[in-house]
Amino acid sequence: MKIIHNSATARVIVTRAEQDFMKEIKELYYKRNSVFLDHAVAKDTSGDYKAFLMTLLAKKD
């Protein structure tokens, strides 16, 4: 399920990381895909891109 690399999902993570929407985004992602967003990012990305998105996801909800 390579949905992170070339999709709007990464843009949503980046643009909403500084706002209070991350918890809601994670919940909606799980409801839609039955996979936790951080697990999908960890599986579908690598290197600095992965580290960057994982850092944004790890911020306090």
mmCIF file of the N, C-alpha and C atoms, coordinates in Angstrom:
data_MODEL
# 
_entry.id   MODEL 
# 
loop_
_atom_site.group_PDB 
_atom_site.id 
_atom_site.type_symbol 
_atom_site.label_atom_id 
_atom_site.label_alt_id 
_atom_site.label_comp_id 
_atom_site.label_asym_id 
_atom_site.label_entity_id 
_atom_site.label_seq_id 
_atom_site.pdbx_PDB_ins_code 
_atom_site.Cartn_x 
_atom_site.Cartn_y 
_atom_site.Cartn_z 
_atom_site.occupancy 
_atom_site.B_iso_or_equiv 
_atom_site.pdbx_formal_charge 
_atom_site.auth_seq_id 
_atom_site.auth_comp_id 
_atom_site.auth_asym_id 
_atom_site.auth_atom_id 
_atom_site.pdbx_PDB_model_num 
ATOM 1   N N  . MET A 1 1  ? 0.839   -1.175 0.000  1.00 0.00 ? 1  MET A N  1 
ATOM 2   C CA . MET A 1 1  ? 0.000   0.000  0.000  1.00 0.00 ? 1  MET A CA 1 
ATOM 3   C C  . MET A 1 1  ? 0.890   1.246  0.000  1.00 0.00 ? 1  MET A C  1 
ATOM 4   N N  . LYS A 1 2  ? 1.425   1.599  -1.141 1.00 0.00 ? 2  LYS A N  1 
ATOM 5   C CA . LYS A 1 2  ? 2.285   2.775  -1.276 1.00 0.00 ? 2  LYS A CA 1 
ATOM 6   C C  . LYS A 1 2  ? 1.425   4.014  -1.462 1.00 0.00 ? 2  LYS A C  1 
ATOM 7   N N  . ILE A 1 3  ? 0.911   4.543  -0.372 1.00 0.00 ? 3  ILE A N  1 
ATOM 8   C CA . ILE A 1 3  ? 0.016   5.694  -0.483 1.00 0.00 ? 3  ILE A CA 1 
ATOM 9   C C  . ILE A 1 3  ? 0.646   6.988  -0.020 1.00 0.00 ? 3  ILE A C  1 
ATOM 10  N N  . ILE A 1 4  ? 1.822   6.903  0.560  1.00 0.00 ? 4  ILE A N  1 
ATOM 11  C CA . ILE A 1 4  ? 2.431   8.088  1.164  1.00 0.00 ? 4  ILE A CA 1 
ATOM 12  C C  . ILE A 1 4  ? 3.308   8.843  0.181  1.00 0.00 ? 4  ILE A C  1 
ATOM 13  N N  . HIS A 1 5  ? 4.110   8.166  -0.619 1.00 0.00 ? 5  HIS A N  1 
ATOM 14  C CA . HIS A 1 5  ? 5.108   8.824  -1.455 1.00 0.00 ? 5  HIS A CA 1 
ATOM 15  C C  . HIS A 1 5  ? 4.555   9.891  -2.383 1.00 0.00 ? 5  HIS A C  1 
ATOM 16  N N  . ASN A 1 6  ? 3.549   9.600  -3.127 1.00 0.00 ? 6  ASN A N  1 
ATOM 17  C CA . ASN A 1 6  ? 3.089   10.544 -4.147 1.00 0.00 ? 6  ASN A CA 1 
ATOM 18  C C  . ASN A 1 6  ? 1.627   10.906 -3.946 1.00 0.00 ? 6  ASN A C  1 
ATOM 19  N N  . SER A 1 7  ? 1.251   11.114 -2.718 1.00 0.00 ? 7  SER A N  1 
ATOM 20  C CA . SER A 1 7  ? -0.155  11.389 -2.467 1.00 0.00 ? 7  SER A CA 1 
ATOM 21  C C  . SER A 1 7  ? -0.348  12.657 -1.659 1.00 0.00 ? 7  SER A C  1 
ATOM 22  N N  . ALA A 1 8  ? -1.578  13.004 -1.500 1.00 0.00 ? 8  ALA A N  1 
ATOM 23  C CA . ALA A 1 8  ? -1.939  14.169 -0.700 1.00 0.00 ? 8  ALA A CA 1 
ATOM 24  C C  . ALA A 1 8  ? -1.725  13.912 0.784  1.00 0.00 ? 8  ALA A C  1 
ATOM 25  N N  . THR A 1 9  ? -1.593  12.655 1.174  1.00 0.00 ? 9  THR A N  1 
ATOM 26  C CA . THR A 1 9  ? -1.420  12.333 2.595  1.00 0.00 ? 9  THR A CA 1 
ATOM 27  C C  . THR A 1 9  ? -0.215  13.054 3.192  1.00 0.00 ? 9  THR A C  1 
ATOM 28  N N  . ALA A 1 10 ? 0.904   13.029 2.512  1.00 0.00 ? 10 ALA A N  1 
ATOM 29  C CA . ALA A 1 10 ? 2.104   13.704 3.011  1.00 0.00 ? 10 ALA A CA 1 
ATOM 30  C C  . ALA A 1 10 ? 1.873   15.208 3.106  1.00 0.00 ? 10 ALA A C  1 
ATOM 31  N N  . ARG A 1 11 ? 1.197   15.792 2.131  1.00 0.00 ? 11 ARG A N  1 
ATOM 32  C CA . ARG A 1 11 ? 0.913   17.232 2.174  1.00 0.00 ? 11 ARG A CA 1 
ATOM 33  C C  . ARG A 1 11 ? 0.032   17.575 3.365  1.00 0.00 ? 11 ARG A C  1 
ATOM 34  N N  . VAL A 1 12 ? -0.929  16.718 3.658  1.00 0.00 ? 12 VAL A N  1 
ATOM 35  C CA . VAL A 1 12 ? -1.801  16.960 4.814  1.00 0.00 ? 12 VAL A CA 1 
ATOM 36  C C  . VAL A 1 12 ? -0.989  16.918 6.103  1.00 0.00 ? 12 VAL A C  1 
ATOM 37  N N  . ILE A 1 13 ? -0.109  15.944 6.237  1.00 0.00 ? 13 ILE A N  1 
ATOM 38  C CA . ILE A 1 13 ? 0.729   15.849 7.436  1.00 0.00 ? 13 ILE A CA 1 
ATOM 39  C C  . ILE A 1 13 ? 1.538   17.122 7.613  1.00 0.00 ? 13 ILE A C  1 
ATOM 40  N N  . VAL A 1 14 ? 2.203   17.552 6.558  1.00 0.00 ? 14 VAL A N  1 
ATOM 41  C CA . VAL A 1 14 ? 3.083   18.724 6.634  1.00 0.00 ? 14 VAL A CA 1 
ATOM 42  C C  . VAL A 1 14 ? 2.290   19.999 6.896  1.00 0.00 ? 14 VAL A C  1 
ATOM 43  N N  . THR A 1 15 ? 1.206   20.203 6.194  1.00 0.00 ? 15 THR A N  1 
ATOM 44  C CA . THR A 1 15 ? 0.480   21.465 6.339  1.00 0.00 ? 15 THR A CA 1 
ATOM 45  C C  . THR A 1 15 ? -0.327  21.552 7.619  1.00 0.00 ? 15 THR A C  1 
ATOM 46  N N  . ARG A 1 16 ? -0.654  20.436 8.223  1.00 0.00 ? 16 ARG A N  1 
ATOM 47  C CA . ARG A 1 16 ? -1.464  20.443 9.446  1.00 0.00 ? 16 ARG A CA 1 
ATOM 48  C C  . ARG A 1 16 ? -0.662  20.163 10.705 1.00 0.00 ? 16 ARG A C  1 
ATOM 49  N N  . ALA A 1 17 ? 0.620   19.936 10.582 1.00 0.00 ? 17 ALA A N  1 
ATOM 50  C CA . ALA A 1 17 ? 1.442   19.564 11.731 1.00 0.00 ? 17 ALA A CA 1 
ATOM 51  C C  . ALA A 1 17 ? 1.453   20.640 12.811 1.00 0.00 ? 17 ALA A C  1 
ATOM 52  N N  . GLU A 1 18 ? 1.400   21.895 12.425 1.00 0.00 ? 18 GLU A N  1 
ATOM 53  C CA . GLU A 1 18 ? 1.446   22.985 13.393 1.00 0.00 ? 18 GLU A CA 1 
ATOM 54  C C  . GLU A 1 18 ? 0.072   23.379 13.895 1.00 0.00 ? 18 GLU A C  1 
ATOM 55  N N  . GLN A 1 19 ? -0.949  22.744 13.415 1.00 0.00 ? 19 GLN A N  1 
ATOM 56  C CA . GLN A 1 19 ? -2.301  23.070 13.829 1.00 0.00 ? 19 GLN A CA 1 
ATOM 57  C C  . GLN A 1 19 ? -2.843  21.957 14.718 1.00 0.00 ? 19 GLN A C  1 
ATOM 58  N N  . ASP A 1 20 ? -4.016  22.149 15.219 1.00 0.00 ? 20 ASP A N  1 
ATOM 59  C CA . ASP A 1 20 ? -4.606  21.199 16.150 1.00 0.00 ? 20 ASP A CA 1 
ATOM 60  C C  . ASP A 1 20 ? -5.370  20.078 15.460 1.00 0.00 ? 20 ASP A C  1 
ATOM 61  N N  . PHE A 1 21 ? -5.107  19.834 14.190 1.00 0.00 ? 21 PHE A N  1 
ATOM 62  C CA . PHE A 1 21 ? -5.866  18.853 13.434 1.00 0.00 ? 21 PHE A CA 1 
ATOM 63  C C  . PHE A 1 21 ? -5.219  17.474 13.383 1.00 0.00 ? 21 PHE A C  1 
ATOM 64  N N  . MET A 1 22 ? -4.003  17.321 13.868 1.00 0.00 ? 22 MET A N  1 
ATOM 65  C CA . MET A 1 22 ? -3.282  16.074 13.671 1.00 0.00 ? 22 MET A CA 1 
ATOM 66  C C  . MET A 1 22 ? -3.999  14.886 14.309 1.00 0.00 ? 22 MET A C  1 
ATOM 67  N N  . LYS A 1 23 ? -4.552  15.056 15.487 1.00 0.00 ? 23 LYS A N  1 
ATOM 68  C CA . LYS A 1 23 ? -5.256  13.944 16.134 1.00 0.00 ? 23 LYS A CA 1 
ATOM 69  C C  . LYS A 1 23 ? -6.446  13.510 15.278 1.00 0.00 ? 23 LYS A C  1 
ATOM 70  N N  . GLU A 1 24 ? -7.205  14.473 14.790 1.00 0.00 ? 24 GLU A N  1 
ATOM 71  C CA . GLU A 1 24 ? -8.353  14.170 13.943 1.00 0.00 ? 24 GLU A CA 1 
ATOM 72  C C  . GLU A 1 24 ? -7.926  13.507 12.634 1.00 0.00 ? 24 GLU A C  1 
ATOM 73  N N  . ILE A 1 25 ? -6.845  13.988 12.056 1.00 0.00 ? 25 ILE A N  1 
ATOM 74  C CA . ILE A 1 25 ? -6.333  13.414 10.811 1.00 0.00 ? 25 ILE A CA 1 
ATOM 75  C C  . ILE A 1 25 ? -5.947  11.957 11.034 1.00 0.00 ? 25 ILE A C  1 
ATOM 76  N N  . LYS A 1 26 ? -5.263  11.670 12.138 1.00 0.00 ? 26 LYS A N  1 
ATOM 77  C CA . LYS A 1 26 ? -4.861  10.292 12.439 1.00 0.00 ? 26 LYS A CA 1 
ATOM 78  C C  . LYS A 1 26 ? -6.088  9.396  12.615 1.00 0.00 ? 26 LYS A C  1 
ATOM 79  N N  . GLU A 1 27 ? -7.090  9.896  13.303 1.00 0.00 ? 27 GLU A N  1 
ATOM 80  C CA . GLU A 1 27 ? -8.308  9.111  13.522 1.00 0.00 ? 27 GLU A CA 1 
ATOM 81  C C  . GLU A 1 27 ? -9.045  8.847  12.207 1.00 0.00 ? 27 GLU A C  1 
ATOM 82  N N  . LEU A 1 28 ? -9.182  9.881  11.392 1.00 0.00 ? 28 LEU A N  1 
ATOM 83  C CA . LEU A 1 28 ? -9.864  9.722  10.111 1.00 0.00 ? 28 LEU A CA 1 
ATOM 84  C C  . LEU A 1 28 ? -9.097  8.794  9.174  1.00 0.00 ? 28 LEU A C  1 
ATOM 85  N N  . TYR A 1 29 ? -7.784  8.891  9.197  1.00 0.00 ? 29 TYR A N  1 
ATOM 86  C CA . TYR A 1 29 ? -6.955  8.013  8.366  1.00 0.00 ? 29 TYR A CA 1 
ATOM 87  C C  . TYR A 1 29 ? -7.174  6.562  8.767  1.00 0.00 ? 29 TYR A C  1 
ATOM 88  N N  . TYR A 1 30 ? -7.196  6.307  10.072 1.00 0.00 ? 30 TYR A N  1 
ATOM 89  C CA . TYR A 1 30 ? -7.404  4.942  10.540 1.00 0.00 ? 30 TYR A CA 1 
ATOM 90  C C  . TYR A 1 30 ? -8.784  4.427  10.150 1.00 0.00 ? 30 TYR A C  1 
ATOM 91  N N  . LYS A 1 31 ? -9.793  5.255  10.314 1.00 0.00 ? 31 LYS A N  1 
ATOM 92  C CA . LYS A 1 31 ? -11.152 4.843  9.953  1.00 0.00 ? 31 LYS A CA 1 
ATOM 93  C C  . LYS A 1 31 ? -11.246 4.489  8.464  1.00 0.00 ? 31 LYS A C  1 
ATOM 94  N N  . ARG A 1 32 ? -10.575 5.257  7.648  1.00 0.00 ? 32 ARG A N  1 
ATOM 95  C CA . ARG A 1 32 ? -10.658 5.050  6.203  1.00 0.00 ? 32 ARG A CA 1 
ATOM 96  C C  . ARG A 1 32 ? -9.809  3.881  5.718  1.00 0.00 ? 32 ARG A C  1 
ATOM 97  N N  . ASN A 1 33 ? -8.638  3.671  6.352  1.00 0.00 ? 33 ASN A N  1 
ATOM 98  C CA . ASN A 1 33 ? -7.669  2.696  5.840  1.00 0.00 ? 33 ASN A CA 1 
ATOM 99  C C  . ASN A 1 33 ? -7.433  1.492  6.743  1.00 0.00 ? 33 ASN A C  1 
ATOM 100 N N  . SER A 1 34 ? -7.946  1.502  7.954  1.00 0.00 ? 34 SER A N  1 
ATOM 101 C CA . SER A 1 34 ? -7.725  0.431  8.939  1.00 0.00 ? 34 SER A CA 1 
ATOM 102 C C  . SER A 1 34 ? -6.239  0.199  9.218  1.00 0.00 ? 34 SER A C  1 
ATOM 103 N N  . VAL A 1 35 ? -5.472  1.252  9.081  1.00 0.00 ? 35 VAL A N  1 
ATOM 104 C CA . VAL A 1 35 ? -4.034  1.240  9.367  1.00 0.00 ? 35 VAL A CA 1 
ATOM 105 C C  . VAL A 1 35 ? -3.718  2.554  10.054 1.00 0.00 ? 35 VAL A C  1 
ATOM 106 N N  . PHE A 1 36 ? -2.892  2.497  11.083 1.00 0.00 ? 36 PHE A N  1 
ATOM 107 C CA . PHE A 1 36 ? -2.483  3.733  11.739 1.00 0.00 ? 36 PHE A CA 1 
ATOM 108 C C  . PHE A 1 36 ? -1.590  4.529  10.790 1.00 0.00 ? 36 PHE A C  1 
ATOM 109 N N  . LEU A 1 37 ? -1.764  5.841  10.794 1.00 0.00 ? 37 LEU A N  1 
ATOM 110 C CA . LEU A 1 37 ? -1.015  6.702  9.882  1.00 0.00 ? 37 LEU A CA 1 
ATOM 111 C C  . LEU A 1 37 ? 0.487   6.584  10.088 1.00 0.00 ? 37 LEU A C  1 
ATOM 112 N N  . ASP A 1 38 ? 0.933   6.555  11.331 1.00 0.00 ? 38 ASP A N  1 
ATOM 113 C CA . ASP A 1 38 ? 2.376   6.445  11.567 1.00 0.00 ? 38 ASP A CA 1 
ATOM 114 C C  . ASP A 1 38 ? 2.925   5.106  11.067 1.00 0.00 ? 38 ASP A C  1 
ATOM 115 N N  . HIS A 1 39 ? 2.134   4.038  11.125 1.00 0.00 ? 39 HIS A N  1 
ATOM 116 C CA . HIS A 1 39 ? 2.577   2.744  10.603 1.00 0.00 ? 39 HIS A CA 1 
ATOM 117 C C  . HIS A 1 39 ? 2.684   2.794  9.076  1.00 0.00 ? 39 HIS A C  1 
ATOM 118 N N  . ALA A 1 40 ? 1.735   3.446  8.432  1.00 0.00 ? 40 ALA A N  1 
ATOM 119 C CA . ALA A 1 40 ? 1.774   3.570  6.975  1.00 0.00 ? 40 ALA A CA 1 
ATOM 120 C C  . ALA A 1 40 ? 2.981   4.390  6.527  1.00 0.00 ? 40 ALA A C  1 
ATOM 121 N N  . VAL A 1 41 ? 3.239   5.476  7.232  1.00 0.00 ? 41 VAL A N  1 
ATOM 122 C CA . VAL A 1 41 ? 4.401   6.315  6.890  1.00 0.00 ? 41 VAL A CA 1 
ATOM 123 C C  . VAL A 1 41 ? 5.692   5.519  7.095  1.00 0.00 ? 41 VAL A C  1 
ATOM 124 N N  . ALA A 1 42 ? 5.792   4.814  8.213  1.00 0.00 ? 42 ALA A N  1 
ATOM 125 C CA . ALA A 1 42 ? 7.007   4.043  8.493  1.00 0.00 ? 42 ALA A CA 1 
ATOM 126 C C  . ALA A 1 42 ? 7.245   2.962  7.442  1.00 0.00 ? 42 ALA A C  1 
ATOM 127 N N  . LYS A 1 43 ? 6.163   2.349  6.964  1.00 0.00 ? 43 LYS A N  1 
ATOM 128 C CA . LYS A 1 43 ? 6.287   1.274  5.985  1.00 0.00 ? 43 LYS A CA 1 
ATOM 129 C C  . LYS A 1 43 ? 6.562   1.791  4.579  1.00 0.00 ? 43 LYS A C  1 
ATOM 130 N N  . ASP A 1 44 ? 5.942   2.899  4.208  1.00 0.00 ? 44 ASP A N  1 
ATOM 131 C CA . ASP A 1 44 ? 5.959   3.357  2.825  1.00 0.00 ? 44 ASP A CA 1 
ATOM 132 C C  . ASP A 1 44 ? 7.008   4.408  2.494  1.00 0.00 ? 44 ASP A C  1 
ATOM 133 N N  . THR A 1 45 ? 7.766   4.849  3.464  1.00 0.00 ? 45 THR A N  1 
ATOM 134 C CA . THR A 1 45 ? 8.774   5.877  3.208  1.00 0.00 ? 45 THR A CA 1 
ATOM 135 C C  . THR A 1 45 ? 10.125  5.422  3.722  1.00 0.00 ? 45 THR A C  1 
ATOM 136 N N  . SER A 1 46 ? 11.159  6.199  3.417  1.00 0.00 ? 46 SER A N  1 
ATOM 137 C CA . SER A 1 46 ? 12.503  5.859  3.890  1.00 0.00 ? 46 SER A CA 1 
ATOM 138 C C  . SER A 1 46 ? 13.352  7.123  3.982  1.00 0.00 ? 46 SER A C  1 
ATOM 139 N N  . GLY A 1 47 ? 14.475  6.967  4.605  1.00 0.00 ? 47 GLY A N  1 
ATOM 140 C CA . GLY A 1 47 ? 15.464  8.035  4.677  1.00 0.00 ? 47 GLY A CA 1 
ATOM 141 C C  . GLY A 1 47 ? 14.993  9.291  5.388  1.00 0.00 ? 47 GLY A C  1 
ATOM 142 N N  . ASP A 1 48 ? 15.489  10.423 4.897  1.00 0.00 ? 48 ASP A N  1 
ATOM 143 C CA . ASP A 1 48 ? 15.167  11.709 5.507  1.00 0.00 ? 48 ASP A CA 1 
ATOM 144 C C  . ASP A 1 48 ? 13.682  12.039 5.404  1.00 0.00 ? 48 ASP A C  1 
ATOM 145 N N  . TYR A 1 49 ? 13.063  11.635 4.311  1.00 0.00 ? 49 TYR A N  1 
ATOM 146 C CA . TYR A 1 49 ? 11.636  11.882 4.118  1.00 0.00 ? 49 TYR A CA 1 
ATOM 147 C C  . TYR A 1 49 ? 10.831  11.178 5.216  1.00 0.00 ? 49 TYR A C  1 
ATOM 148 N N  . LYS A 1 50 ? 11.180  9.931  5.482  1.00 0.00 ? 50 LYS A N  1 
ATOM 149 C CA . LYS A 1 50 ? 10.528  9.167  6.550  1.00 0.00 ? 50 LYS A CA 1 
ATOM 150 C C  . LYS A 1 50 ? 10.760  9.835  7.895  1.00 0.00 ? 50 LYS A C  1 
ATOM 151 N N  . ALA A 1 51 ? 11.994  10.186 8.189  1.00 0.00 ? 51 ALA A N  1 
ATOM 152 C CA . ALA A 1 51 ? 12.328  10.816 9.468  1.00 0.00 ? 51 ALA A CA 1 
ATOM 153 C C  . ALA A 1 51 ? 11.554  12.126 9.651  1.00 0.00 ? 51 ALA A C  1 
ATOM 154 N N  . PHE A 1 52 ? 11.461  12.897 8.593  1.00 0.00 ? 52 PHE A N  1 
ATOM 155 C CA . PHE A 1 52 ? 10.747  14.169 8.642  1.00 0.00 ? 52 PHE A CA 1 
ATOM 156 C C  . PHE A 1 52 ? 9.270   13.959 8.965  1.00 0.00 ? 52 PHE A C  1 
ATOM 157 N N  . LEU A 1 53 ? 8.604   13.071 8.217  1.00 0.00 ? 53 LEU A N  1 
ATOM 158 C CA . LEU A 1 53 ? 7.178   12.837 8.459  1.00 0.00 ? 53 LEU A CA 1 
ATOM 159 C C  . LEU A 1 53 ? 6.929   12.202 9.827  1.00 0.00 ? 53 LEU A C  1 
ATOM 160 N N  . MET A 1 54 ? 7.793   11.287 10.239 1.00 0.00 ? 54 MET A N  1 
ATOM 161 C CA . MET A 1 54 ? 7.630   10.649 11.549 1.00 0.00 ? 54 MET A CA 1 
ATOM 162 C C  . MET A 1 54 ? 7.798   11.667 12.672 1.00 0.00 ? 54 MET A C  1 
ATOM 163 N N  . THR A 1 55 ? 8.683   12.625 12.497 1.00 0.00 ? 55 THR A N  1 
ATOM 164 C CA . THR A 1 55 ? 8.851   13.683 13.495 1.00 0.00 ? 55 THR A CA 1 
ATOM 165 C C  . THR A 1 55 ? 7.587   14.509 13.594 1.00 0.00 ? 55 THR A C  1 
ATOM 166 N N  . LEU A 1 56 ? 7.007   14.861 12.479 1.00 0.00 ? 56 LEU A N  1 
ATOM 167 C CA . LEU A 1 56 ? 5.768   15.629 12.504 1.00 0.00 ? 56 LEU A CA 1 
ATOM 168 C C  . LEU A 1 56 ? 4.631   14.835 13.149 1.00 0.00 ? 56 LEU A C  1 
ATOM 169 N N  . LEU A 1 57 ? 4.551   13.557 12.872 1.00 0.00 ? 57 LEU A N  1 
ATOM 170 C CA . LEU A 1 57 ? 3.501   12.717 13.440 1.00 0.00 ? 57 LEU A CA 1 
ATOM 171 C C  . LEU A 1 57 ? 3.676   12.509 14.938 1.00 0.00 ? 57 LEU A C  1 
ATOM 172 N N  . ALA A 1 58 ? 4.887   12.575 15.411 1.00 0.00 ? 58 ALA A N  1 
ATOM 173 C CA . ALA A 1 58 ? 5.172   12.311 16.818 1.00 0.00 ? 58 ALA A CA 1 
ATOM 174 C C  . ALA A 1 58 ? 4.875   13.503 17.718 1.00 0.00 ? 58 ALA A C  1 
ATOM 175 N N  . LYS A 1 59 ? 4.585   14.656 17.120 1.00 0.00 ? 59 LYS A N  1 
ATOM 176 C CA . LYS A 1 59 ? 4.253   15.833 17.920 1.00 0.00 ? 59 LYS A CA 1 
ATOM 177 C C  . LYS A 1 59 ? 3.058   15.543 18.798 1.00 0.00 ? 59 LYS A C  1 
ATOM 178 N N  . LYS A 1 60 ? 3.000   16.217 19.924 1.00 0.00 ? 60 LYS A N  1 
ATOM 179 C CA . LYS A 1 60 ? 1.866   16.043 20.854 1.00 0.00 ? 60 LYS A CA 1 
ATOM 180 C C  . LYS A 1 60 ? 0.553   16.289 20.146 1.00 0.00 ? 60 LYS A C  1 
ATOM 181 N N  . ASP A 1 61 ? -0.399  15.383 20.343 1.00 0.00 ? 61 ASP A N  1 
ATOM 182 C CA . ASP A 1 61 ? -1.727  15.526 19.741 1.00 0.00 ? 61 ASP A CA 1 
ATOM 183 C C  . ASP A 1 61 ? -2.555  16.476 20.531 1.00 0.00 ? 61 ASP A C  1 
# 
